[in-house]
């Protein structure tokens, strides 16, 4: 049986995060805990089992930097199947085995990343999937939708087949947080591999700072800095992949505009957030992100 590894990136973790780490450690052969807590608040490692490795990143390169550390370690160890988790995602005890079994049962040699259906833990509404094809080709999957080829998957709970993900590919530390999963998936797709969502496996995942019970189109309530990053990084990704994924770029531009409109209408600190979005638009056309894979040049 192929060995399984996972990473969970922590940031100022509380007791509930350590409980999730314990649950995850029971499901994989190797677990990397990469802590992004600032140096002045450094978290002390707990006495975990030998197969759990704790490493500090101090937020160098943001979430992308932490994931790159784990990618480097896993690739060096020769592990094939690699799971990625956020610290706030609750897992069922058998999730990793169920996810791997479901992916392998497809007998599809063309996938490189597989993931579950995500449901927003605040709204109870499934997360939208963008799929290959024409403009506005996206939908909200149901648990019985069947396996869906999509353009990108949310990082948390995704399963990477590292024999298929290009070995030279890393998460873009210029982007740091927002859009790093989209950027990574589009680069994998550009190299000729597929992303597959398996809706029969569902995971609750928090998106934004919505209140419990919020409706599906409620405001995300991210702070001004995150609004800036989301806008800047989106435009950077559009620039990088626009020539090969124009339908996705056009669809995502509509989604971004709707979110910006929600910010203006529904959120607090509107003026600060509008200014942050404006700065993001400007900087998105100026920043230099990591190079696209050879197949895009």
C-alpha positions as CSV (number, residue, x, y, z in Angstrom):
1,X,0.0,0.0,0.0
2,X,1.2,3.5,-0.9
3,X,2.1,5.7,2.1
4,X,-0.1,8.7,2.8
5,X,1.1,12.1,4.1
6,X,-0.7,15.2,5.1
7,X,0.0,18.8,6.1
8,X,-2.0,21.0,8.4
9,X,-1.0,24.7,8.5
10,X,-1.6,26.3,11.9
11,X,-1.9,30.0,12.8
12,X,-2.3,30.9,16.5
13,X,-3.9,27.5,17.1
14,X,-6.2,26.9,20.0
15,X,-7.1,23.7,21.8
16,X,-9.6,22.7,19.1
17,X,-6.9,22.8,16.5
18,X,-4.7,20.4,18.5
19,X,-7.7,18.0,18.7
20,X,-8.0,18.1,14.9
21,X,-4.3,17.4,14.6
22,X,-4.7,14.3,16.8
23,X,-7.7,13.1,14.7
24,X,-5.7,13.6,11.5
25,X,-2.5,12.0,12.8
26,X,-4.5,8.7,13.2
27,X,-5.3,8.7,9.5
28,X,-2.0,9.1,7.7
29,X,1.5,7.6,7.8
30,X,3.3,11.0,8.0
31,X,1.8,14.3,9.2
32,X,3.5,17.7,8.9
33,X,2.3,20.5,11.1
34,X,3.7,23.7,9.8
35,X,3.0,26.7,12.1
36,X,2.6,30.1,10.7
37,X,2.2,31.9,14.0
38,X,4.4,35.1,14.2
39,X,7.8,34.6,15.8
40,X,6.9,36.7,18.9
41,X,4.0,34.3,19.6
42,X,5.7,31.1,18.7
43,X,3.7,27.9,19.5
44,X,5.4,25.1,21.4
45,X,5.1,21.7,19.9
46,X,3.2,19.0,21.8
47,X,4.4,15.5,22.5
48,X,2.9,14.0,19.3
49,X,3.7,10.6,17.9
50,X,6.9,10.0,16.0
51,X,5.2,10.3,12.6
52,X,4.1,13.9,13.3
53,X,6.7,16.5,12.4
54,X,6.4,20.1,13.7
55,X,8.1,22.9,11.9
56,X,7.9,26.7,12.2
57,X,7.5,28.9,9.2
58,X,6.6,32.2,11.0
59,X,4.3,33.1,8.0
60,X,7.2,33.4,5.6
61,X,5.6,33.4,2.2
62,X,2.2,33.1,3.9
63,X,0.1,29.9,3.5
64,X,1.9,29.2,0.2
65,X,5.3,29.2,2.0
66,X,4.1,26.7,4.6
67,X,2.6,24.4,2.0
68,X,5.9,24.5,0.0
69,X,7.8,23.4,3.1
70,X,5.5,20.4,3.4
71,X,5.7,19.7,-0.4
72,X,9.4,19.6,-0.3
73,X,9.5,17.2,2.7
74,X,6.9,14.9,1.2
75,X,8.6,14.7,-2.2
76,X,11.9,14.0,-0.5
77,X,10.4,11.2,1.5
78,X,9.0,9.6,-1.7
79,X,5.3,9.7,-0.5
80,X,2.8,9.6,-3.4
81,X,-0.5,10.6,-1.8
82,X,-0.6,13.9,-0.1
83,X,-3.5,15.6,1.7
84,X,-3.8,19.3,2.6
85,X,-5.9,20.6,5.5
86,X,-6.7,24.0,7.0
87,X,-6.7,24.2,10.8
88,X,-10.4,25.0,11.0
89,X,-11.7,22.0,9.0
90,X,-13.4,19.3,11.0
91,X,-12.7,15.8,9.7
92,X,-14.5,12.5,10.1
93,X,-12.3,9.8,11.5
94,X,-12.2,7.9,8.2
95,X,-12.0,10.8,5.8
96,X,-8.5,10.2,4.4
97,X,-9.2,6.5,3.7
98,X,-12.6,7.3,2.2
99,X,-11.1,10.0,0.0
100,X,-8.3,7.9,-1.3
101,X,-10.5,4.9,-1.9
102,X,-13.0,7.0,-3.8
103,X,-10.3,8.5,-6.0
104,X,-8.6,5.2,-6.8
105,X,-11.9,3.5,-7.5
106,X,-12.4,5.9,-10.4
107,X,-9.6,4.0,-12.3
108,X,-8.9,7.3,-14.0
109,X,-5.2,7.8,-14.9
110,X,-5.7,11.5,-15.8
111,X,-6.4,13.1,-12.4
112,X,-3.7,14.7,-10.3
113,X,-5.8,16.4,-7.6
114,X,-9.1,15.1,-6.1
115,X,-11.3,16.7,-3.5
116,X,-14.7,16.4,-1.7
117,X,-17.7,18.6,-2.1
118,X,-17.4,21.5,0.3
119,X,-20.4,23.0,2.1
120,X,-20.1,26.4,3.8
121,X,-20.3,25.7,7.5
122,X,-22.0,29.0,8.1
123,X,-24.6,29.0,5.4
124,X,-25.0,25.2,4.8
125,X,-24.7,26.0,1.0
126,X,-22.3,24.0,-1.2
127,X,-19.3,25.8,-2.7
128,X,-19.5,26.6,-6.4
129,X,-17.5,24.6,-8.8
130,X,-16.1,26.1,-12.1
131,X,-15.9,23.4,-14.8
132,X,-14.2,23.3,-18.2
133,X,-16.2,24.8,-21.0
134,X,-17.9,28.0,-21.9
135,X,-18.5,31.3,-20.0
136,X,-20.4,30.9,-16.7
137,X,-20.0,27.2,-16.8
138,X,-20.2,26.7,-13.0
139,X,-22.7,25.2,-10.6
140,X,-23.3,24.1,-7.0
141,X,-22.9,20.3,-6.7
142,X,-25.2,18.0,-4.9
143,X,-24.0,15.0,-3.0
144,X,-25.4,12.8,-5.8
145,X,-24.0,14.9,-8.7
146,X,-21.4,12.3,-9.7
147,X,-17.7,12.9,-10.1
148,X,-17.1,16.4,-11.6
149,X,-14.1,17.5,-13.6
150,X,-13.4,21.1,-12.4
151,X,-10.9,23.8,-13.1
152,X,-9.8,24.1,-9.5
153,X,-10.4,22.8,-6.0
154,X,-10.2,24.4,-2.5
155,X,-6.9,23.5,-0.9
156,X,-8.4,22.1,2.3
157,X,-9.1,18.4,2.2
158,X,-7.7,18.0,-1.3
159,X,-5.7,14.9,-2.3
160,X,-2.6,15.3,-4.5
161,X,-1.1,12.4,-6.5
162,X,2.5,13.6,-6.4
163,X,3.5,11.2,-9.2
164,X,1.3,13.3,-11.5
165,X,1.7,16.9,-10.1
166,X,4.7,18.4,-11.8
167,X,7.7,18.0,-9.5
168,X,8.9,21.6,-10.2
169,X,5.5,23.1,-9.3
170,X,5.3,25.1,-6.0
171,X,2.6,27.3,-4.5
172,X,3.1,30.9,-5.4
173,X,4.5,32.8,-2.4
174,X,3.9,36.1,-4.1
175,X,0.2,35.5,-3.8
176,X,0.8,34.2,-0.2
177,X,-2.9,33.3,0.7
178,X,-5.8,34.0,-1.6
179,X,-6.0,32.3,-4.9
180,X,-2.9,30.1,-4.3
181,X,-5.1,27.0,-4.7
182,X,-6.7,28.3,-7.9
183,X,-3.3,29.2,-9.3
184,X,-1.8,25.8,-8.4
185,X,-4.7,23.9,-9.9
186,X,-4.7,25.8,-13.1
187,X,-1.0,25.2,-13.5
188,X,-1.5,21.5,-12.9
189,X,-4.3,21.6,-15.5
190,X,-2.0,23.4,-18.0
191,X,0.4,20.5,-17.6
192,X,-2.3,18.2,-18.9
193,X,-3.8,16.8,-15.6
194,X,-7.4,16.9,-14.3
195,X,-8.9,18.1,-11.0
196,X,-11.8,15.9,-9.9
197,X,-14.5,16.7,-7.3
198,X,-16.1,13.7,-5.6
199,X,-19.4,15.1,-4.3
200,X,-20.4,11.9,-2.5
201,X,-17.9,12.9,0.1
202,X,-18.9,16.2,1.8
203,X,-16.9,18.4,4.2
204,X,-18.1,21.5,6.1
205,X,-15.6,24.3,5.5
206,X,-15.7,27.9,6.7
207,X,-15.4,30.6,4.0
208,X,-15.3,34.2,5.1
209,X,-16.5,35.5,8.5
210,X,-20.1,34.9,8.0
211,X,-22.4,34.4,10.9
212,X,-24.0,31.0,11.5
213,X,-27.3,30.8,9.6
214,X,-26.3,33.4,7.0
215,X,-28.0,33.1,3.6
216,X,-26.0,31.8,0.6
217,X,-25.2,35.3,-0.8
218,X,-24.4,37.0,2.5
219,X,-21.3,39.1,2.7
220,X,-18.0,37.3,3.5
221,X,-16.9,40.1,5.9
222,X,-13.2,39.7,5.2
223,X,-11.1,42.6,6.5
224,X,-9.7,45.3,4.3
225,X,-6.3,43.6,3.9
226,X,-7.9,40.4,2.7
227,X,-10.1,42.3,0.3
228,X,-7.0,43.8,-1.1
229,X,-5.2,40.5,-1.5
230,X,-8.3,38.8,-3.0
231,X,-8.6,41.5,-5.7
232,X,-4.8,41.8,-6.4
233,X,-4.3,38.0,-6.6
234,X,-7.4,37.4,-8.7
235,X,-6.2,39.9,-11.3
236,X,-2.7,38.3,-11.2
237,X,-4.1,34.9,-11.8
238,X,-6.3,36.2,-14.6
239,X,-3.3,37.7,-16.3
240,X,-1.3,34.5,-16.0
241,X,-4.0,32.1,-17.3
242,X,-6.2,34.3,-19.4
243,X,-4.7,33.0,-22.7
244,X,-5.6,29.4,-21.9
245,X,-8.6,29.7,-19.6
246,X,-10.5,32.8,-20.8
247,X,-13.9,31.3,-20.0
248,X,-12.8,30.8,-16.4
249,X,-11.4,34.4,-16.2
250,X,-14.6,35.9,-17.5
251,X,-16.7,33.8,-15.1
252,X,-14.5,34.6,-12.2
253,X,-14.6,38.3,-13.1
254,X,-18.4,38.3,-12.8
255,X,-18.2,36.5,-9.4
256,X,-15.6,39.0,-8.2
257,X,-17.8,41.9,-9.2
258,X,-20.8,40.4,-7.4
259,X,-18.6,40.1,-4.2
260,X,-17.4,43.7,-4.6
261,X,-21.0,44.8,-4.9
262,X,-21.9,42.8,-1.7
263,X,-19.1,44.6,0.1
264,X,-20.5,48.0,-0.9
265,X,-24.0,47.2,0.1
266,X,-23.8,44.8,3.0
267,X,-20.5,45.1,4.9
268,X,-19.2,47.4,7.6
269,X,-16.1,49.6,7.0
270,X,-17.2,50.0,3.4
271,X,-15.0,52.9,2.6
272,X,-11.8,51.2,3.8
273,X,-12.7,48.1,1.9
274,X,-13.5,50.0,-1.3
275,X,-10.1,51.7,-1.1
276,X,-8.4,48.3,-0.5
277,X,-10.2,46.8,-3.5
278,X,-9.1,49.8,-5.6
279,X,-5.4,49.3,-4.5
280,X,-5.8,45.6,-5.3
281,X,-6.9,46.4,-8.9
282,X,-3.9,48.6,-9.4
283,X,-1.4,46.2,-7.9
284,X,-2.9,43.2,-9.6
285,X,-1.7,44.6,-13.0
286,X,1.8,45.2,-11.6
287,X,3.0,42.3,-9.4
288,X,5.1,39.6,-10.9
289,X,3.9,36.2,-9.9
290,X,5.8,32.9,-10.2
291,X,6.5,31.7,-13.7
292,X,3.8,29.7,-15.5
293,X,4.7,26.1,-16.4
294,X,6.4,25.5,-19.6
295,X,3.2,24.4,-21.3
296,X,1.9,27.9,-20.9
297,X,4.8,29.7,-22.5
